[in-house]
Amino acid sequence: MKIILLAVSIILLGSITACNKGDLPGPGSSSIVGKWRWIKSVGGIGGFTVTPQSSGYNIRNEFYADSSFKRFQNNVLQISGNFRTTPNYQYSPTEKADILLISGPTLDTRPVSYLIRHDTLYLNEIYIADGYSEVYVRMK
């Protein structure tokens, strides 16, 4: 009986480890590198929601592997600079988040927390109580 159980275990373990997991669909890339299309911003003192439809403009953020960054509004370059990310940054005594910081010659932004889930990028102000949260989707 032990030999049969051992043989079944080896066959099962071998078939599991032989699978090619590279072909399986994943939840999306966790890398911020890529092009991101703005979906909406929510926040401010009044808790407003701003979308491309309500604002009359589109925004596209592009993060490159060399740490450069570009923001386009209606396909016109608005901002360029560099970005860096800091994983698991402790920004208060009780809270940690992955942090994104964009900077350039004429640009220094406040750090924001970011989260990527299923090719959706969420940016949230961490040091401003009534700041905006932004949502972007990865462009294919």
KEMI-853346 format. One record per residue (C-alpha): x, y negated, z negated; residue in three letters; residue number from 1. Coordinates in nm, 3 decimals. Layout:
N
PT        u        v        w  residu  num
PT        X        Y        Z     ALA  NUM
...
This chain:
140
PT        u        v        w  residu  num
PT    0.000    0.000    0.000     MET    1
PT    0.284   -0.240   -0.083     LYS    2
PT    0.445   -0.174    0.255     ILE    3
PT    0.121   -0.255    0.441     ILE    4
PT    0.070   -0.576    0.241     LEU    5
PT    0.432   -0.677    0.301     LEU    6
PT    0.402   -0.607    0.676     ALA    7
PT    0.079   -0.809    0.704     VAL    8
PT    0.239   -1.095    0.510     SER    9
PT    0.544   -1.100    0.738     ILE   10
PT    0.329   -1.095    1.053     ILE   11
PT    0.105   -1.372    0.919     LEU   12
PT    0.401   -1.585    0.811     LEU   13
PT    0.573   -1.530    1.145     GLY   14
PT    0.265   -1.631    1.344     SER   15
PT    0.216   -1.947    1.138     ILE   16
PT    0.574   -2.064    1.174     THR   17
PT    0.584   -1.977    1.546     ALA   18
PT    0.309   -2.224    1.633     CYS   19
PT    0.416   -2.527    1.836     ASN   20
PT    0.284   -2.811    1.624     LYS   21
PT    0.402   -3.068    1.878     GLY   22
PT    0.103   -2.988    2.099     ASP   23
PT   -0.155   -3.041    1.827     LEU   24
PT   -0.339   -3.374    1.827     PRO   25
PT   -0.230   -3.586    1.533     GLY   26
PT   -0.394   -3.869    1.343     PRO   27
PT   -0.191   -4.128    1.533     GLY   28
PT    0.154   -4.272    1.493     SER   29
PT    0.254   -4.423    1.161     SER   30
PT    0.511   -4.647    1.332     SER   31
PT    0.426   -5.013    1.368     ILE   32
PT    0.626   -5.029    1.693     VAL   33
PT    0.390   -5.087    1.984     GLY   34
PT    0.118   -5.322    2.109     LYS   35
PT   -0.179   -5.403    1.887     TRP   36
PT   -0.508   -5.567    1.991     ARG   37
PT   -0.689   -5.781    1.734     TRP   38
PT   -1.036   -5.657    1.634     ILE   39
PT   -1.133   -5.885    1.346     LYS   40
PT   -1.025   -6.093    1.048     SER   41
PT   -1.224   -6.105    0.726     VAL   42
PT   -1.171   -6.335    0.428     GLY   43
PT   -1.132   -6.692    0.321     GLY   44
PT   -1.328   -6.858    0.045     ILE   45
PT   -1.657   -6.781    0.220     GLY   46
PT   -1.570   -6.424    0.316     GLY   47
PT   -1.602   -6.505    0.686     PHE   48
PT   -1.562   -6.253    0.967     THR   49
PT   -1.386   -6.376    1.282     VAL   50
PT   -1.372   -6.165    1.597     THR   51
PT   -1.255   -6.223    1.955     PRO   52
PT   -1.620   -6.272    2.051     GLN   53
PT   -1.691   -6.529    1.779     SER   54
PT   -1.363   -6.716    1.820     SER   55
PT   -1.338   -6.718    2.199     GLY   56
PT   -0.980   -6.586    2.208     TYR   57
PT   -0.789   -6.257    2.200     ASN   58
PT   -0.472   -6.183    2.007     ILE   59
PT   -0.211   -5.919    2.083     ARG   60
PT    0.082   -5.844    1.854     ASN   61
PT    0.382   -5.659    1.993     GLU   62
PT    0.639   -5.494    1.767     PHE   63
PT    0.953   -5.364    1.939     TYR   64
PT    1.202   -5.096    1.829     ALA   65
PT    1.479   -5.359    1.807     ASP   66
PT    1.276   -5.536    1.529     SER   67
PT    1.163   -5.820    1.756     SER   68
PT    0.804   -5.943    1.744     PHE   69
PT    0.576   -6.136    1.981     LYS   70
PT    0.222   -6.266    1.937     ARG   71
PT    0.009   -6.357    2.235     PHE   72
PT   -0.317   -6.550    2.233     GLN   73
PT   -0.516   -6.506    2.554     ASN   74
PT   -0.198   -6.359    2.710     ASN   75
PT    0.006   -6.673    2.631     VAL   76
PT    0.308   -6.628    2.403     LEU   77
PT    0.239   -6.811    2.074     GLN   78
PT    0.501   -6.676    1.834     ILE   79
PT    0.822   -6.477    1.866     SER   80
PT    1.067   -6.368    1.604     GLY   81
PT    1.179   -6.063    1.415     ASN   82
PT    1.004   -5.834    1.175     PHE   83
PT    1.104   -5.599    0.900     ARG   84
PT    0.911   -5.353    0.692     THR   85
PT    0.968   -5.245    0.336     THR   86
PT    0.800   -4.923    0.230     PRO   87
PT    0.658   -4.879   -0.118     ASN   88
PT    0.737   -5.235   -0.230     TYR   89
PT    0.625   -5.313   -0.584     GLN   90
PT    0.470   -5.660   -0.552     TYR   91
PT    0.306   -5.664   -0.894     SER   92
PT    0.361   -5.469   -1.217     PRO   93
PT    0.089   -5.221   -1.118     THR   94
PT    0.068   -5.229   -0.737     GLU   95
PT    0.285   -5.103   -0.452     LYS   96
PT    0.236   -5.133   -0.077     ALA   97
PT    0.420   -5.110    0.252     ASP   98
PT    0.521   -5.468    0.336     ILE   99
PT    0.559   -5.645    0.671     LEU  100
PT    0.756   -5.968    0.701     LEU  101
PT    0.783   -6.167    1.025     ILE  102
PT    1.042   -6.443    1.060     SER  103
PT    1.207   -6.652    1.328     GLY  104
PT    1.383   -6.983    1.401     PRO  105
PT    1.068   -7.188    1.334     THR  106
PT    0.863   -6.925    1.158     LEU  107
PT    0.865   -6.778    0.811     ASP  108
PT    0.553   -6.589    0.710     THR  109
PT    0.448   -6.465    0.373     ARG  110
PT    0.483   -6.089    0.336     PRO  111
PT    0.164   -5.894    0.398     VAL  112
PT    0.078   -5.538    0.318     SER  113
PT    0.017   -5.310    0.612     TYR  114
PT   -0.142   -4.972    0.655     LEU  115
PT   -0.171   -4.765    0.972     ILE  116
PT   -0.449   -4.507    0.997     ARG  117
PT   -0.549   -4.329    1.316     HIS  118
PT   -0.393   -4.598    1.538     ASP  119
PT   -0.560   -4.880    1.344     THR  120
PT   -0.339   -5.140    1.176     LEU  121
PT   -0.467   -5.316    0.864     TYR  122
PT   -0.286   -5.630    0.744     LEU  123
PT   -0.375   -5.780    0.404     ASN  124
PT   -0.256   -6.089    0.223     GLU  125
PT   -0.105   -5.985   -0.109     ILE  126
PT   -0.021   -6.317   -0.273     TYR  127
PT   -0.334   -6.514   -0.176     ILE  128
PT   -0.658   -6.420   -0.349     ALA  129
PT   -0.886   -6.559   -0.076     ASP  130
PT   -0.660   -6.478    0.218     GLY  131
PT   -0.763   -6.294    0.532     TYR  132
PT   -0.741   -5.925    0.611     SER  133
PT   -0.684   -5.843    0.976     GLU  134
PT   -0.762   -5.530    1.176     VAL  135
PT   -0.586   -5.428    1.499     TYR  136
PT   -0.602   -5.120    1.721     VAL  137
PT   -0.306   -4.970    1.903     ARG  138
PT   -0.313   -5.034    2.277     MET  139
PT   -0.249   -4.728    2.490     LYS  140
